[in-house]
Every structure is written in C-alpha cells, then in structure tokens.
Amino acid sequence: MEYEWGSKETYLKTNSPKGKDPSKSYENAKLNVLRLNEQRKKIESKLVISASYVISEWNYDDVINAAILGKETGIDNLFFRPDMMPMNSRSEEPLDIISNNKEILLKSKAYENDNYKIHIEHERENDSLITQNKELVCFCSNHSIMIAANGDVYPCCYTRINKKYVIGNISNQKFENFWKDKNNCEHYKTLNINSCPTCPYANVNETLTKVYNNDKIVKQKQFDKLDYFV
C-alpha cells in the first residue's frame, strides 16, 4: 500500500476522497488496514504488510503521525521516500527532501519495535539523476509490465500516468499473444532511461546491459542495507 498521510488533515488534503461521506475516509482506510492485520493473524499468514510515505514539501511535518499510525495499525514496515515528481525532467542534482528533514525523520524511528521497522530511503533521492550512460535503455520493462483497469499495458508503474507510454491493450487478446509479440518484445529498446520518469532501477539496467550482451558479471558479496542516518 502507499499513503502520504499520518493525520486525518493530511490524508484528506492528499487524497481528496469522494463518495457519500468523504469526511470518514481516513477512519475507513485505517479500519481496513486493521482488518487486514487481524485476518492475517487469524489464518496465521506469513504475509508482510508494508507501507510507503512519499515525502513532499507540504507533508514532511506529518511523518511522526505516520510513524504512529503505522504502529497502531500493526504493519511490519514503513518506508519514507522522497516525492520524485515523475513527470519532471531528470537533473544533475539529487533531490534533497529527505536530507533536509533528517531531524524529524530520525525522531520517527523512536516508534520502531521488534515487529515494526521504519526505513528512511535516502538513496532514493538519486533516482531522478541523469545516468552517465546516455544510451541506457529500460531492460527491466522487458521482464515486468503494468496493466491498467481498461486493459492498457504500460512498461511499469512509474509510466502509468502518461498515455504516451502505452504499449498496447489486452482487452481483446490473450495475454500470452501480447507477451510474445515480436514488436512488444523489442519495445524496451525505445525506452531511454534519461527520458523516462524517475525510478530506482538505473543500476539494475546497467547490470542487465551486461546480461543482454553476454558480458561476464562478477558476483559481488551482498551486504546488509545501511541506513544513511544511523
């Protein structure tokens, strides 16, 4: 799930809920997460419930409320991520919304416990940077796609808000035929990373370049993810 809210005021401002009684949307959303957690316990499921809070210039002061909300609803992980403004052009300078609010983000970690972890994703501020490889394409889109409710197929969830990225529609054809279509299989070559919306897969695509070129890949030792603010 993804929410940019901790308090009711911020939730209503972010989501502009509709329906018969929009004023109760915050309570209903919270209740739904609680129900999900209760059902998970009831059936002894190993399901992990995580949420992300996208920090912008107007909701950063609500992160403590978000941390409290996550703990109250019984989720396992809360990720604080910067607002990437996906339709903006990539830049030479990283975002700084996380760095500028380091103090309040660190305070949010006081609400962690053994079953609830808060993650501050500082490295995501670099997702909007122009890649050094000007020819880098999105190999990732050749391995996963995003299908909208109307059947439109997008390369990924980051492109779903712009019709120009639609590859095709599967409403009137079998998915298998769509997936194996030669033109669709080659579509990734048209997606230059520097002209795509910001995403966290630039490094993955660099590695996939070697895979596609049959280049040797040196296996690296994996380390536990480091928290920038620890």
Rosetta blueprint (number, residue, H / E / L):
1 M L
2 E E
3 Y L
4 E L
5 W L
6 G L
7 S L
8 K H
9 E H
10 T H
11 Y H
12 L H
13 K H
14 T H
15 N H
16 S L
17 P L
18 K L
19 G L
20 K L
21 D L
22 P H
23 S H
24 K H
25 S H
26 Y H
27 E H
28 N H
29 A H
30 K H
31 L H
32 N H
33 V H
34 L H
35 R H
36 L H
37 N H
38 E H
39 Q H
40 R H
41 K H
42 K H
43 I L
44 E L
45 S L
46 K L
47 L L
48 V L
49 I L
50 S E
51 A E
52 S E
53 Y E
54 V E
55 I E
56 S L
57 E L
58 W L
59 N L
60 Y H
61 D H
62 D H
63 V H
64 I H
65 N H
66 A H
67 A H
68 I H
69 L H
70 G H
71 K H
72 E H
73 T H
74 G L
75 I L
76 D L
77 N E
78 L E
79 F E
80 F E
81 R E
82 P E
83 D L
84 M L
85 M L
86 P L
87 M L
88 N L
89 S L
90 R L
91 S E
92 E L
93 E L
94 P L
95 L L
96 D L
97 I H
98 I H
99 S H
100 N H
101 N L
102 K H
103 E H
104 I H
105 L H
106 L H
107 K H
108 S H
109 K H
110 A H
111 Y H
112 E L
113 N E
114 D L
115 N L
116 Y E
117 K E
118 I E
119 H E
120 I E
121 E L
122 H H
123 E H
124 R H
125 E H
126 N H
127 D L
128 S L
129 L E
130 I L
131 T L
132 Q L
133 N L
134 K L
135 E L
136 L L
137 V E
138 C L
139 F H
140 C H
141 S H
142 N H
143 H L
144 S L
145 I L
146 M E
147 I E
148 A L
149 A L
150 N L
151 G L
152 D E
153 V E
154 Y E
155 P L
156 C L
157 C H
158 Y H
159 T H
160 R L
161 I L
162 N L
163 K H
164 K H
165 Y H
166 V L
167 I L
168 G E
169 N E
170 I L
171 S L
172 N L
173 Q L
174 K L
175 F H
176 E H
177 N H
178 F H
179 W H
180 K H
181 D L
182 K H
183 N H
184 N H
185 C H
186 E L
187 H H
188 Y H
189 K H
190 T H
191 L L
192 N E
193 I H
194 N H
195 S H
196 C L
197 P L
198 T L
199 C L
200 P L
201 Y L
202 A H
203 N H
204 V H
205 N H
206 E H
207 T H
208 L H
209 T H
210 K H
211 V H
212 Y H
213 N L
214 N L
215 D L
216 K L
217 I L
218 V L
219 K L
220 Q L
221 K L
222 Q L
223 F L
224 D L
225 K L
226 L L
227 D L
228 Y L
229 F L
230 V L
